Amino acid sequence: MLTDNLKKKLNKTFTSKNVLSSIEERYAYSVDALNSDIKENLSDAIVFVRSIEDVQNAVKIANQTSTPLICRGAGTNTVGACVPVHGGIILNFSKMNKILEINTQNMTARVQPGVVLGDLQKEVEKLGLFYPPDPSNLKVSTIGGSIALNSAGARCFKYGATKDYILDMLVVTSDGKLIRTGSNTIKNATGYNLGSLFIGSEGTLGIVVEATLKLIPKPQSNQVIMAYFDEIESSISSVDKIISKKLFPSTIDFMDKNALSTVEQFYPTGLLTDKKAALIIEVDGEELSVNKQREEICAILRESLATNIQYSTNKDEAEHIWTARRSSMAACARLKPNVTTDDIIVPRNNLSKLVEGIQNICKHHNLITCLVGHVGDGSVHPQIPIDFNDKKEYKEYKLAKSEIYRLAINLGGTISGEHGIGLEKRPYIAQVVEGGALDYMRQIKKLFDPKNILNPYKIF
Ligand SMILES: Cc1cc2nc3c(=O)[nH]c(=O)nc-3n(C[C@H](O)[C@H](O)[C@H](O)COP(=O)(O)OP(=O)(O)OC[C@H]3O[C@@H](n4cnc5c(N)ncnc54)[C@H](O)[C@@H]3O)c2cc1C
């Protein structure tokens, strides 16, 4: 609660331009991309932290006043991970956004948590280096947010997720101590892998105030192929064929007919809207090998009955294709007042059953769904435009969601591949993480945060 005591302490510790507490500002920072009910979850104040010391001071005040602390990068997570359940101080990292060092010899980057992912990628690429994790909203999302969610993206198929690129972190703990989780080395077998606990912990165990990231050499060239299909089944079976031939594209992404036509309606780029599905496949490496991979993949796509195959011949054309794919959620948001997305994942051999199952469930509940996904990983994002004020539609949506989660679990998969659990999937976690493991997770939370001040009421 925003008591006079809390207000006084915040105003005494931070300059006035770095503390927001008007009702309008508190509303603005109480939501993220989940679209949750703001009336119940109003933040108490927002603090723009600029240094590690600022973070430690905020932790001190939180402890003194028993106020929750909720870290916030760009607030783009889709599961309510930044929503202040029962209030709290929002720690905004947009002013801790410096790239502190790019070391070309060690191939590492040391960054503050508020650095925007796309900005970091541009900077390292100027030096011939590469930071692969690429959530579709990389133009705004931050390193801190992507560490806390273990974000991945299209390139995960070849290059892995955020966890594969974190060498070291400085973390402020719930009692205000500063700890280091790793080392500035490529390998480290020195005791427990403490860093892995913080990666994906959604800001519930500690506050990341600095990270050292592993970089790799930038691939010399790349090409993006877009192939359309008259049947979903043939698009998915071509994914299996590509992989079984031991080809290794950097991405294999998918859009269904609804996604193609919704994107084309609002952000026209010339997509073929009469097709049932499209695959977006990127290959990278040395120029000669890129051409060879493209030819082999295009041959498989033709065998798999792809009806139209296009590929980029320069950077702008590649970006043009990706812009269409990355616009899908924004386009869906134009159909109804709200939009939701998800990130269920199954072993790849069950992918077509998952895609078909989601479409049937949504149809049964009378919901529009635009399906996109990183299908090379077995992961699908059903984007559902909805009006939360329409009670009947909302009820059908909730039923559909629980059926989709059950389907993913029955197909041997899980309920989150990259977006996290947050508030949204909290009721479902016990269906996938068995009791003993969940008990250990709760004990870990108690150990790191005995007073439950770090992003409480999330995950479980
Ligand atoms: C259109 C769209 C497309 C997306 N595409 C993808 C995708 O392809 N792949 C994918 O993996 N994800 C995707 N996402 C979700 C993705 O996880 C987030 O967008 C992004 O990584 C979160 O970054 P953020 O800065 O917005 O974090 P926030 O939303 O601000 O925060 C996310 C979590 O991190 C915590 N946090 C933030 N900073 C810190 C810190 N310094 N220390 C501790 N905890 C912290 C927050 O408390 C919260 O729990 C997409 C989201 C949208 C809206």
The ligand as a MOL file (V3000), in Angstrom:
LIG
                    3D

  0  0  0     0  0            999 V3000
M  V30 BEGIN CTAB
M  V30 COUNTS 53 58 0 0 0
M  V30 BEGIN ATOM
M  V30 1 C 4.6690 -9.4730 -29.5360 0
M  V30 2 C 5.4690 -10.3390 -28.5950 0
M  V30 3 C 6.2920 -11.3150 -29.1230 0
M  V30 4 C 7.0570 -12.1360 -28.2800 0
M  V30 5 N 7.8410 -13.0940 -28.8400 0
M  V30 6 C 8.5720 -13.8900 -28.0510 0
M  V30 7 C 9.4150 -14.9140 -28.6200 0
M  V30 8 O 9.4570 -15.1000 -29.8350 0
M  V30 9 N 10.1530 -15.6560 -27.7810 0
M  V30 10 C 10.1210 -15.4690 -26.4230 0
M  V30 11 O 10.8260 -16.1600 -25.7030 0
M  V30 12 N 9.3240 -14.5380 -25.8700 0
M  V30 13 C 8.5550 -13.7450 -26.6370 0
M  V30 14 N 7.7570 -12.8070 -26.0660 0
M  V30 15 C 7.7080 -12.7280 -24.5960 0
M  V30 16 C 9.0710 -12.3410 -24.0440 0
M  V30 17 O 9.3760 -13.1860 -22.9960 0
M  V30 18 C 9.1780 -10.9860 -23.5760 0
M  V30 19 O 8.6890 -10.1490 -24.5700 0
M  V30 20 C 10.5710 -10.4800 -23.2340 0
M  V30 21 O 11.6510 -11.3700 -23.2100 0
M  V30 22 C 10.4670 -9.9090 -21.9060 0
M  V30 23 O 11.2820 -8.7810 -21.8570 0
M  V30 24 P 10.7770 -7.4840 -21.1020 0
M  V30 25 O 11.9150 -6.5680 -21.0370 0
M  V30 26 O 9.5280 -6.9490 -21.6860 0
M  V30 27 O 10.4760 -8.0910 -19.6560 0
M  V30 28 P 9.2760 -7.7720 -18.6210 0
M  V30 29 O 8.0150 -8.1520 -19.2790 0
M  V30 30 O 9.4370 -6.3370 -18.2370 0
M  V30 31 O 9.6590 -8.6910 -17.4610 0
M  V30 32 C 9.5920 -10.0890 -17.5910 0
M  V30 33 C 9.9510 -10.7450 -16.2470 0
M  V30 34 O 11.2910 -10.4370 -15.9470 0
M  V30 35 C 11.3890 -9.8520 -14.6570 0
M  V30 36 N 12.5170 -8.9270 -14.7150 0
M  V30 37 C 12.6840 -7.8740 -15.5580 0
M  V30 38 N 13.8720 -7.3060 -15.3190 0
M  V30 39 C 14.4660 -7.9850 -14.3100 0
M  V30 40 C 15.6860 -7.8690 -13.5940 0
M  V30 41 N 16.5660 -6.9190 -13.8910 0
M  V30 42 N 15.9520 -8.7590 -12.6020 0
M  V30 43 C 15.0710 -9.7260 -12.2890 0
M  V30 44 N 13.8980 -9.8920 -12.9240 0
M  V30 45 C 13.5970 -9.0270 -13.9270 0
M  V30 46 C 10.0330 -9.2220 -14.4250 0
M  V30 47 O 9.7510 -9.0620 -13.0490 0
M  V30 48 C 9.1340 -10.2530 -15.0640 0
M  V30 49 O 8.9400 -11.3090 -14.1860 0
M  V30 50 C 6.9730 -11.9680 -26.8790 0
M  V30 51 C 6.1480 -10.9730 -26.3330 0
M  V30 52 C 5.3980 -10.1590 -27.1900 0
M  V30 53 C 4.5210 -9.1140 -26.5920 0
M  V30 END ATOM
M  V30 BEGIN BOND
M  V30 1 1 1 2
M  V30 2 1 2 3
M  V30 3 2 2 52
M  V30 4 2 3 4
M  V30 5 1 4 5
M  V30 6 1 4 50
M  V30 7 2 5 6
M  V30 8 1 6 7
M  V30 9 1 6 13
M  V30 10 2 7 8
M  V30 11 1 7 9
M  V30 12 1 9 10
M  V30 13 2 10 11
M  V30 14 1 10 12
M  V30 15 2 12 13
M  V30 16 1 13 14
M  V30 17 1 14 15
M  V30 18 1 14 50
M  V30 19 1 15 16
M  V30 20 1 16 17
M  V30 21 1 16 18
M  V30 22 1 18 19
M  V30 23 1 18 20
M  V30 24 1 20 21
M  V30 25 1 20 22
M  V30 26 1 22 23
M  V30 27 1 23 24
M  V30 28 2 24 25
M  V30 29 1 24 26
M  V30 30 1 24 27
M  V30 31 1 27 28
M  V30 32 2 28 29
M  V30 33 1 28 30
M  V30 34 1 28 31
M  V30 35 1 31 32
M  V30 36 1 32 33
M  V30 37 1 33 34
M  V30 38 1 33 48
M  V30 39 1 34 35
M  V30 40 1 35 36
M  V30 41 1 35 46
M  V30 42 1 36 37
M  V30 43 1 36 45
M  V30 44 2 37 38
M  V30 45 1 38 39
M  V30 46 1 39 40
M  V30 47 2 39 45
M  V30 48 1 40 41
M  V30 49 2 40 42
M  V30 50 1 42 43
M  V30 51 2 43 44
M  V30 52 1 44 45
M  V30 53 1 46 47
M  V30 54 1 46 48
M  V30 55 1 48 49
M  V30 56 2 50 51
M  V30 57 1 51 52
M  V30 58 1 52 53
M  V30 END BOND
M  V30 END CTAB
M  END
